[in-house]
């Protein structure tokens, strides 16, 4: 580790992983409630469990992004972090606020929570993924502003690199788009229109910049390929991601009331959204083929390769399956959407956070060449258990979605069944999804176990090849 202040990333990563475990636990609760409707009712109703599950996902990924940034930016800028103290203060503010919010969801009626957090003064609550109390939203905004100040001051006083520029651009976009979470118009169409500015333009816009920058950084470190080569790929990928992702927001506008031209814009540009993810796959494997060293941290390399592949499958392929307006007319809001969401989030964002954790945490623990071979084998078992389980979760939800559409939404299939009757007919897929979810949790436990195995990889395992790579 080149700079002592990089260690401030460690608490962010630890807390992110704790929240990740909580997210998966509530995912299992939800999976069981799909087939055993009164499980944990009324202590944890389905709507509360779902709210906790999705909010934990968002918050732990934000902690992961912040930890990655605190580790990455000083090394790229070749200078110490501007204020490690500020980073620690923001960590505790964010951690306490996030924890209190989750506890509020679990132990306080949502309407009461809105009253005690003074939601009437600035109504922002009650919207999916943005259920946070107004004071929590304000707290997140303040934390992000302080975080950006710390990072910008660090980057400005040091070396300027493409990785830092792309990463910080994505983080600034994240902060700006968060402001739309405070805008809650009375008109439902307007509400949904601007609601997607946060939800879509985060995950299919600025978050892709963050993901691309982190992946580029890790590949520079693991492969030894010339920085200029990787930076050129990064520029092309983020350009494609923004061109397709921004206008591709229109695939959410199909059925909420905006003009019909969104049917064409949303369909065409959404159909192009798999391209940057496909380019990311080519990018990752091309850099690995060009590598000038065989880095001993093979687990981090596996996570990096897995990120590119699973992001393409989840965000690209499964997104394309139901993004064209004539198809989306039938699939909108079905279990096809859930299948796409699960694999896309896991492939694009969960795995990139786990990639930077796999690379940086051993270094912060005094293991510059990575964990021991035994620890890496255990970690890779966790990788395969979680990844294969997520593939099966996606396939089972896809099967449930196809049957749901056929039974409930396509007139040619005969008399359409009611929603609840349809759910009874696809319960087998929900049971299968629950079993796959249990294997995912087992994989997460195995992954956690790898942190407790002592030892480190030997420097002798690093073998440098001929420097034959050209831009």
C-alpha positions in Angstrom: 0.0 0.0 0.0 1.6 3.2 -1.2 -0.3 5.7 1.1 -1.2 5.3 4.7 -4.5 7.2 4.2 -5.8 4.4 1.9 -6.5 2.4 5.0 -9.6 4.5 5.6 -11.3 2.4 2.9 -11.3 -0.7 5.3 -14.2 0.3 7.5 -16.3 1.2 4.5 -15.6 -2.3 3.0 -16.3 -4.1 6.3 -19.6 -2.3 6.9 -20.6 -2.8 3.2 -20.1 -6.6 3.6 -22.2 -6.6 6.8 -25.0 -4.9 5.0 -24.6 -7.3 2.1 -25.2 -10.2 4.4 -28.3 -8.4 5.8 -29.6 -7.9 2.3 -29.3 -11.6 1.4 -31.0 -12.6 4.7 -34.0 -10.4 3.9 -33.9 -11.7 0.4 -34.4 -15.2 1.8 -37.2 -14.0 4.0 -38.9 -12.5 0.9 -38.4 -15.7 -1.0 -40.1 -17.7 1.7 -42.9 -15.2 2.0 -43.6 -15.7 -1.7 -44.6 -19.3 -0.9 -45.6 -19.1 2.7 -47.5 -15.9 2.8 -47.8 -15.4 6.5 -44.2 -16.2 7.3 -43.1 -13.7 10.0 -46.4 -11.8 9.7 -47.2 -9.4 11.3 -43.7 -8.8 12.7 -42.1 -8.4 9.3 -44.7 -7.9 6.5 -43.8 -8.5 2.9 -43.7 -4.8 2.0 -41.3 -4.1 4.9 -39.0 -7.0 4.1 -38.9 -5.9 0.5 -38.1 -2.3 1.5 -35.3 -3.4 3.8 -33.9 -5.8 1.1 -33.7 -3.1 -1.6 -32.6 -0.3 0.6 -29.7 -2.4 2.0 -28.7 -3.1 -1.5 -28.4 0.6 -2.4 -26.7 1.6 0.9 -24.1 -1.2 0.9 -23.2 -0.5 -2.7 -22.7 3.2 -1.9 -20.4 2.2 1.0 -18.5 -0.1 -1.4 -18.1 2.7 -4.0 -16.9 5.1 -1.3 -14.4 2.6 0.0 -13.2 1.9 -3.5 -12.8 5.6 -4.1 -10.9 6.2 -0.9 -8.5 3.4 -1.8 -8.1 4.1 -5.5 -7.9 7.9 -5.8 -4.9 8.6 -3.6 -2.9 5.9 -5.4 -3.9 7.2 -8.8 -3.3 10.8 -7.7 0.0 9.8 -6.0 -0.8 11.7 -2.9 -2.3 11.2 0.5 -6.0 11.6 1.0 -6.9 15.2 1.7 -8.5 14.5 5.1 -8.7 11.0 6.6 -10.4 12.5 9.6 -13.3 13.8 7.4 -13.6 10.3 5.8 -13.9 8.7 9.3 -16.5 11.3 10.4 -18.6 10.7 7.2 -18.3 7.0 7.7 -19.9 7.1 11.2 -22.5 9.6 10.1 -23.6 7.5 7.2 -23.4 4.2 9.1 -25.5 5.5 12.0 -28.0 7.1 9.8 -28.3 4.0 7.6 -28.7 1.7 10.6 -31.3 3.9 12.3 -33.3 4.1 9.0 -33.4 0.3 8.6 -34.4 -0.1 12.3 -37.1 2.4 11.7 -38.5 0.4 8.8 -38.5 -2.7 11.0 -39.9 -1.4 14.3 -41.9 1.7 13.4 -45.0 1.8 11.3 -44.2 3.6 8.0 -46.9 6.2 8.4 -45.6 6.9 11.9 -42.1 7.0 10.7 -43.1 9.7 8.1 -44.7 11.8 10.9 -41.8 11.6 13.3 -39.2 12.4 10.6 -41.2 15.5 9.6 -42.0 14.3 6.1 -44.9 16.8 5.8 -42.4 19.7 5.7 -40.8 18.2 2.5 -42.7 15.1 1.3 -40.3 12.7 -0.3 -41.3 9.3 1.2 -43.5 6.5 -0.2 -41.8 5.8 -3.5 -40.1 2.5 -4.4 -36.4 2.5 -3.7 -36.7 6.0 -2.3 -38.6 5.1 0.8 -35.9 6.8 3.0 -37.2 9.4 5.4 -36.5 13.0 4.3 -33.9 13.5 7.0 -32.1 10.4 5.8 -32.1 11.7 2.3 -30.7 15.0 3.5 -28.1 13.1 5.5 -27.1 11.1 2.4 -26.8 14.3 0.4 -24.5 15.9 3.0 -22.4 12.8 3.3 -21.9 12.7 -0.5 -21.0 16.4 -0.6 -18.4 16.0 2.1 -17.1 12.8 0.4 -16.8 14.6 -3.0 -15.0 17.5 -1.4 -12.5 15.1 0.2 -11.9 13.3 -3.1 -11.8 16.4 -5.3 -9.2 18.1 -3.1 -7.1 14.9 -3.2 -7.3 14.5 -7.0 -6.7 18.2 -7.7 -3.4 18.3 -5.8 -2.0 15.2 -7.4 -1.5 13.4 -10.7 -4.5 13.5 -13.1 -5.4 10.2 -14.6 -8.3 9.0 -16.8 -9.3 6.5 -14.1 -9.7 9.2 -11.5 -11.5 11.6 -14.0 -14.0 8.9 -15.0 -14.6 7.8 -11.4 -15.1 11.3 -10.1 -17.4 12.2 -13.0 -19.6 9.2 -12.1 -19.6 10.2 -8.4 -20.6 13.8 -9.2 -23.4 12.5 -11.4 -24.5 10.3 -8.6 -24.7 13.3 -6.3 -26.6 15.5 -8.8 -29.1 12.9 -9.7 -29.8 12.1 -6.1 -31.4 15.6 -5.9 -34.3 14.3 -7.9 -35.2 12.1 -4.9 -36.4 15.3 -3.2 -38.8 16.2 -6.1 -42.2 14.6 -5.5 -44.8 16.2 -7.7 -48.5 15.5 -7.2 -49.0 14.3 -10.7 -48.3 10.6 -10.9 -46.9 10.7 -14.4 -44.5 13.5 -13.6 -43.6 11.7 -10.4 -42.6 8.5 -12.3 -40.9 10.5 -15.0 -38.5 12.2 -12.6 -38.3 9.2 -10.3 -36.5 7.3 -13.1 -33.9 10.1 -13.2 -32.6 8.7 -9.9 -33.3 5.0 -10.3 -32.4 4.5 -14.0 -29.7 7.2 -14.5 -27.9 5.9 -11.5 -27.7 2.2 -12.4 -27.7 2.6 -16.2 -25.8 5.8 -16.3 -23.4 7.2 -13.8 -22.9 4.0 -11.9 -21.5 2.4 -15.1 -18.8 5.1 -15.1 -17.9 4.1 -11.5 -17.9 0.5 -12.4 -15.8 1.0 -15.5 -13.2 3.1 -13.6 -12.8 0.5 -10.8 -12.5 -2.3 -13.3 -9.9 -0.4 -15.3 -7.9 0.3 -12.1 -7.9 -3.4 -11.1 -6.9 -4.6 -14.5 -4.0 -2.1 -14.6 -2.8 -3.5 -11.3 -3.3 -7.2 -12.1 -2.3 -7.4 -15.8 0.5 -4.8 -16.1 -0.9 -3.7 -19.5 0.1 -0.2 -20.4 -2.2 2.4 -18.8 -2.7 4.1 -22.2 -4.3 1.0 -23.7 -6.8 0.5 -20.9 -7.6 4.2 -20.8 -8.6 4.2 -24.5 -10.9 1.2 -23.9 -12.4 3.0 -20.9 -13.2 6.1 -22.9 -15.0 4.2 -25.6 -17.0 2.1 -23.1 -18.2 5.0 -21.0 -19.1 7.0 -24.1 -21.3 4.1 -25.3 -22.8 3.7 -21.8 -23.9 7.3 -21.6 -25.1 7.6 -25.2 -27.3 4.5 -24.8 -28.2 4.8 -21.1 -29.4 8.4 -21.0 -31.9 8.2 -23.8 -32.5 4.5 -23.0 -34.3 5.8 -19.9 -37.2 6.0 -22.3 -38.0 2.3 -21.9 -39.5 3.3 -18.5 -41.7 5.9 -20.1 -43.7 3.5 -22.3 -46.8 3.2 -20.3 -46.9 6.1 -17.8 -48.3 8.8 -20.1 -45.5 10.7 -21.9 -45.6 11.2 -25.7 -45.5 8.1 -28.0 -42.1 9.0 -29.5 -40.6 7.5 -26.3 -41.8 4.1 -27.6 -39.2 4.5 -30.5 -36.5 6.3 -28.5 -36.7 3.9 -25.6 -36.8 0.8 -27.8 -33.9 1.8 -30.1 -31.5 3.1 -27.5 -32.3 0.5 -25.0 -31.6 -2.2 -27.6 -28.2 -0.6 -27.9 -27.5 -0.7 -24.1 -26.0 -4.2 -24.2 -23.2 -2.9 -26.5 -21.1 -1.2 -23.7 -21.4 -4.3 -21.6 -20.3 -6.5 -24.5 -17.4 -4.1 -25.0 -16.6 -4.5 -21.3 -16.3 -8.3 -21.8 -14.0 -7.9 -24.8 -12.0 -5.3 -22.8 -11.5 -7.5 -19.8 -10.5 -10.6 -21.6 -8.3 -8.6 -24.1 -6.4 -7.1 -21.2 -5.9 -10.5 -19.6 -4.6 -11.9 -22.9 -2.2 -9.0 -23.2 -1.1 -9.3 -19.6 2.6 -8.7 -18.8 2.4 -10.5 -15.5 0.6 -13.3 -13.8 -0.4 -11.6 -10.6 -0.6 -14.0 -7.6 -4.0 -12.6 -6.6 -5.9 -15.0 -8.8 -9.2 -14.5 -6.9 -9.3 -10.8 -7.7 -8.7 -11.7 -11.4 -11.6 -14.1 -11.3 -13.9 -11.5 -9.8 -12.8 -9.0 -12.5 -13.5 -11.4 -15.3 -16.8 -12.5 -13.7 -17.9 -8.9 -13.4 -17.6 -8.3 -17.1 -19.4 -11.5 -18.1 -22.2 -11.4 -15.6 -22.8 -7.7 -16.2 -23.2 -8.4 -19.9 -25.6 -11.3 -19.2 -27.7 -9.6 -16.6 -27.8 -6.0 -17.7 -27.3 -6.6 -21.4 -28.9 -9.9 -22.5 -31.7 -10.1 -19.9 -32.3 -6.3 -20.2 -32.7 -6.7 -24.0 -35.2 -9.6 -23.6 -37.9 -7.2 -22.5 -36.8 -3.7 -23.5 -38.6 -3.3 -26.9 -42.0 -1.7 -26.5 -44.0 -4.4 -28.3 -42.5 -7.0 -26.0 -42.6 -4.8 -22.9 -46.3 -4.4 -23.4 -46.7 -7.9 -22.1 -43.6 -8.3 -19.8 -43.8 -5.0 -17.9 -43.6 -5.5 -14.2 -43.6 -9.3 -14.5 -41.0 -11.7 -13.0 -39.0 -11.2 -16.1 -38.2 -7.7 -14.6 -37.1 -9.4 -11.4 -34.9 -11.8 -13.2 -33.2 -9.0 -15.1 -32.8 -6.9 -11.9 -31.2 -9.6 -9.8 -28.6 -10.7 -12.3 -27.9 -7.1 -13.5 -27.3 -5.7 -10.0 -25.2 -8.8 -9.0 -23.1 -8.8 -12.2 -22.5 -5.1 -12.6 -22.3 -3.7 -9.1 -22.1 -6.4 -6.5 -19.2 -8.1 -8.3 -17.3 -4.9 -9.0 -17.3 -4.0 -5.3 -16.2 -7.6 -4.4 -13.5 -7.2 -7.1 -11.9 -4.2 -5.5 -12.3 -5.7 -2.0 -10.6 -8.9 -3.2 -7.7 -6.8 -4.6 -7.3 -4.1 -2.0 -8.2 -5.7 1.4 -5.2 -8.2 1.4 -2.9 -5.2 0.7 -4.4 -3.2 3.5 -3.8 -6.3 5.8 -0.1 -6.4 4.9 -0.4 -9.0 2.1 0.8 -7.1 -1.0 0.6 -10.2 -3.3 -2.8 -11.3 -2.1 -4.1 -13.9 0.4 -2.6 -17.3 0.7 -3.4 -20.0 -1.9 -5.7 -21.7 0.5 -7.6 -18.5 1.3 -7.9 -17.7 -2.4 -9.3 -21.2 -3.2 -11.9 -20.7 -0.5 -12.8 -17.3 -1.8 -13.1 -18.7 -5.4 -15.5 -21.4 -4.0 -17.6 -18.5 -2.6 -17.4 -16.8 -6.0 -18.7 -19.9 -7.9 -21.4 -20.7 -5.4 -22.8 -17.2 -5.4 -22.5 -16.7 -9.2 -24.0 -20.1 -10.2 -26.8 -19.6 -7.6 -27.5 -16.2 -9.1 -27.7 -17.7 -12.6 -30.2 -20.3 -11.3 -32.2 -17.6 -9.5 -32.4 -15.6 -12.8 -33.4 -18.7 -14.8 -36.1 -19.7 -12.3 -37.5 -16.1 -12.2 -37.4 -16.1 -16.0 -39.4 -19.3 -16.2 -41.9 -17.8 -13.7 -42.2 -14.7 -15.8 -42.8 -16.5 -19.0 -45.5 -18.6 -17.5 -47.0 -15.6 -15.7 -47.3 -13.7 -19.0 -48.8 -16.7 -20.8 -51.4 -17.3 -18.1 -52.3 -13.8 -17.2 -51.5 -11.4 -20.0 -51.8 -13.0 -23.5 -55.4 -13.3 -24.7 -54.6 -16.0 -27.2 -53.9 -18.4 -24.3 -57.6 -18.4 -23.5 -59.3 -16.8 -20.5 -56.7 -14.9 -18.5 -56.2 -16.0 -14.9 -56.3 -13.5 -12.1 -53.1 -12.3 -10.5 -53.3 -14.6 -7.4 -54.4 -17.6 -9.5 -51.4 -17.1 -11.7 -49.1 -16.9 -8.6 -50.4 -20.3 -7.5 -49.5 -21.8 -10.9 -45.9 -20.5 -10.7 -45.2 -21.3 -7.1 -42.9 -24.2 -8.1 -40.5 -21.6 -9.6 -40.6 -19.6 -6.4 -39.6 -22.7 -4.4 -36.7 -23.3 -6.8 -35.7 -19.7 -6.5 -35.7 -20.0 -2.7 -33.4 -23.1 -2.8 -31.0 -21.3 -5.1 -31.1 -18.3 -2.7 -30.0 -20.6 0.1 -27.0 -21.8 -1.9 -26.2 -18.1 -2.6 -26.2 -17.5 1.2 -23.9 -20.5 1.6 -21.6 -19.1 -1.0 -21.5 -15.8 0.9 -20.6 -17.6 4.2 -17.8 -19.4 2.4 -16.6 -16.1 1.0 -16.6 -14.6 4.5 -14.6 -17.6 5.8 -11.8 -16.8 3.4 -11.0 -13.6 5.3 -10.1 -15.7 8.4 -7.5 -17.9 6.7 -4.0 -16.6 7.5 -1.0 -16.3 5.3 -0.2 -14.6 2.0 0.8 -15.4 -1.5 4.5 -15.5 -2.3 6.1 -12.8 -4.3 7.8 -15.6 -6.2 4.5 -16.4 -7.8 4.5 -13.2 -9.8 6.0 -14.0 -13.2 6.5 -11.1 -15.7 6.2 -11.8 -19.4 7.6 -10.0 -22.4 6.3 -6.4 -22.8 4.8 -7.0 -26.3 1.6 -5.1 -25.8 0.8 -2.2 -28.1 -2.1 0.3 -28.0 
